[in-house]
Amino acid sequence: MRTAHGDAWQAEGRLRTPFGGGSFAIPGARLMASGLPFAKWNNADIESADVSVTDLTAWYQARDVPWGIRVPLDICRPGDAVVRQALRGIAAIIVFGNAFA
């Protein structure tokens, strides 16, 4: 679910490139920006504890947007947690052929 969540946010960032958004990856994190002036819409998904906060900061400063990070509980770094976010999958049934014909 973490991968799917990060994929979706990066796709959103790419779609918003003309508006100041974008997406990028650095070792240990996937970044996205929407171009909007709200931290909740510009986020980095942390994938490992050895991510460079300097690199994160530089990428967002270049876009002049406030930002936040999503850190999985199993690799949590010290800091002020603002919110806990549950990631949930969707159960689906895949039907092949003309089952609805």
Secondary structure, DSSP 8 states (H G I E B T S, - for coil): -HHHHHHHHHHHHHHTGGGT-EEEEETTEEEEE-SSS-GGGSEEEE-STT--HHHHHHHHHHHT---EEE--GGG--SS-----------------SSTT-
